[in-house]
């Protein structure tokens, strides 16, 4: 599933390729992807709309128009592909945006889990789902103190589960939580309420650092993720995720994998001691 670094990489590519373009037509081949309105009004609203820019909020892409946002969530397998001219769609292309210059943007989704929704600019940030998100991790006001306050709501949860909550630490998904906890030397089963302030501070620093490095590397291509410009490279730097049985980079102990909240979780049993 694309996490914040992957979505940011997609955003940057789309900003370069579709920003400033005007939509001439929209074709929707899988209506269930469109949320909040029928397909007809969705298409009619977008026609002749000009994409001012492409933003991101957490893992959501925001195509910015004059009076509204097109809010897109890629879910498990969503991908955007821009083309300089019209081409024949493949079987996994479910939405096509045609622009007045003849170019197209195809939304491709093998599992069909992705969603698109039009939201009024004045209210989009104050209602779900965007209103439920914590501030961006790179926002200087998102501090270790803020994270500590957020974790009070999850004090009985394992820290791995707590950090997957986007109202706690925005942008962390399964891959980057594992990497964050490894860097912070915190066991994933440690209860959030058992963490010391020093441990929370280490998690905060590690999480922001991991996300920043992943963005700089274009995200992680683990299975099928690709951006409009190609595959990410952060998977080459992963210390624990997907490294079951591989020696820990710090101590040489074999990396282990367990289930936490139903999610595959990787950690070093020597460097990350559990505190329940």
N, C-alpha and C positions, 0 to 999 in steps of 0.2 A: 504494500500500500504506500503510495507517495506520502512522505512526511514533509514537514516545513521546508527542508533544503531542496527537495525535489520540486515542490510546488513553486518555490521562489525561482528555481532555475527555469521552469516552464514560463513563469511570469516574465522574466527578463527576455526570454526569446520572443514571446508574443508581443511584448512592448515594442520590440524592434520590427516585427513583421506585420502587425495589424493596427497598431496605434495610428490614429488619424484617418483610417479608412471608413468609408460609408457602406453600409449593408444594402444591397439591392434586393436580395431574396434569401429566404431561409427554408430549408427542407428538413423535416423531422421524420425519421423512419422508425423511431421507438418512442411513442408518446408518453410512456410511463416515466421517462427521464425528466419530463417537464413538470415542475411542482408549482402549486399555487394558482394555476389558471389552465384553461383549455389550450390546446395547441394553436388553434386559430388566432385568438387574441395575442398569444405569445409571439407568433410570427408577425402579425400586423403591427405590434408595438415596435418590433425591431427593424422593420422595413424603413429604409431611409435614415436610420439612426447612425450617428457617427461615433466611433469608438475614440473617446478623448485620450484614454490611456488604459493600461492594465495594472491594477493594484493587487494586493494580497492581504488577507486577514487570516492569520493562522494558516490553516491548510485549505482555505477557500480562495479561489481566484475571483477577482472582481473586475469585470469589464465595465469601465466607467463611461456612461453616456451623459447627455446633458441633464436629464432629470431622474435617471434611475441607474441602478446597477444590474448587470447580469451576473448573478452569483452562481459560480460553478464549483462543484466538489467532485474531484476525480475518483474518490472511493478507492477500490482495489486496483483497477486496470485502466482508468481513463487516460487518454492521450489526445493532444491536439497536434494536427499536422497542417501547416500552411503550404499552399501550392500557388505558383505564379499564374496558373491558368486552370480552367475547369478540367477535372479528370474524372474518370469513371470511379465510383465508390467501390470499396471492397465490402465484404459481408459483415465486417465489424464496425463500419462507419454508420453512425446513428443520427448525426446532425451535420448539415453542411451549411455554412454561411458563405454566400456569394457576395463579393464586393463590386462596387461600381467600376473599378479598374480591371475587372475580369478575373482577379485572383480569388482563391477560395480558402476557407479554413474548415478542415474536417475534424469532427470529434469522433474518436475511435474508442470502443470500450468492449472488450471481449466478454466480460461478465454482465454488462448492462446495469451496473450498480450506481454509476455516476448520476448526478442530478444537476439541473439548471433551473434557476428561479429568478424572476424579475422582482426587484425590490426598489421602492421609492427611496431616493437619496435622503430625504429628511427623516425617515424612520428606520432605515435598514440597520443602523448600529444600535438601536434601542430595543429591538425585538429579537427573538430567537431566529436563527442560531447564533448570529454574530454577537448579540448582547451577552451571551453566556461565556464568552471567551475572556481569558485574562489578557492583560496588555502584552504587546509583542516582547519576546525575550530580549531583544536588543535595545528596548526602550530603557534609558538610564533610570527611570522611576521604578522599573521592576527590579527590586533589590532582594537580598537575602532575607531582609526583615519582612518584605511582602510575602515571599515564599513561605516563611515560617508561619505567618498569620493564616495563609491559605491552607497549610497542612493541618491546622487545628481541626478543620472540618473532616479530615481523613485520618485522624490519629489512631484509629483501630485497624486501618488498612495497611497491608504491606507497602513499603515505599514504592516498589515497582508499579503496583496498581494505582497508587495515588498520583504518580507522575504522568500516567497516561491520561488523566483527567485534564482536559484542555482549559478548565477554569482554575487549575492549580499551577500548571507550568505549560504555557502555550507552545505548541510546536513539537513537543517530544512525542514520538511514537515508539513502537516496540524496539526498533534498531537502536535509536539514539538514547532511550532510557537505559538499555543495557550498557552502552558505551559510557554514559554519564556516571552510572553507579560504579562502574569499574574504575573510572578516573578518580572518583571521589572516595574510593575504598569503602563502599557501603554495600552490605549484603542486600539483595533484592527482597528478601523476606523480612527484613527489619521493619517493625511497626513504625509508621510515621510518627506516632506519639512518643516513641522511645528515642528518637534522634536528638542529639545534642545540638546546640546552636552552631557549634563548630562544624558538625557534620552537614547541617543544612547549608551553611555557607559554602562548604566544599561542593555540595551538589549544585548549588546555584552557579558557582564559577565554572564547574565542569560542564553543566548543561549548556550554558551560553557559549562556552568555548567549542564544544563538540558541534553545536548547530552552526556556528560561524565557520568552522573549518569545512564542514560538509557543504555549506553553501558555496564556499570558495572552490570546492572540488566538483561542483555540479551535481551534488547529491550522490546517492548510492544505487548502483544497478545490481540488485540481488537476484531478481528473477526476470521480470519483463519490463521494468521501468526504463523508458527512454524519454528524453526531452525532445522538443522539435529539432534540436541541433545534435542529438546523439546521446550516448550513454554517460552516466556519471562515473566518477573515479574514487569516491570516498571509500568504497568497499575495500580498496587496497590498503586502507589505513585502519580497518576495524580490528580492535584488540580482542574482543570476546564474541561479538555477535557472529553466529555461524561458524565458530571456531572450536566446536566440541572436540575434545581430545587433543587439541593443539597445545603446546606448552605456553603458559602465561608469559607475556613479554617481560614482566617484572621479576617473577620468581621461578619460573619453569614448571610450576604445577600444571597439570592438565586442566584445561577449561572444561567445566561441567555445564550440563543443560538440565533444567527442571521446568515444571509448569507453575506459573504464578498467575492466578486469576484466569486460567485457561490459555495463557500466552506462553509460548516457548521463551525461556529466559536463560541467558548465558552469563556465567560469572566464574571468578577464580576463588575456589574454596579456601585458599591460604591468604590472599590479599584482601578478601571481602569476608570478614567474620560476622556472623549473624548476631544481632542483639534484639531479642524478642521482647 
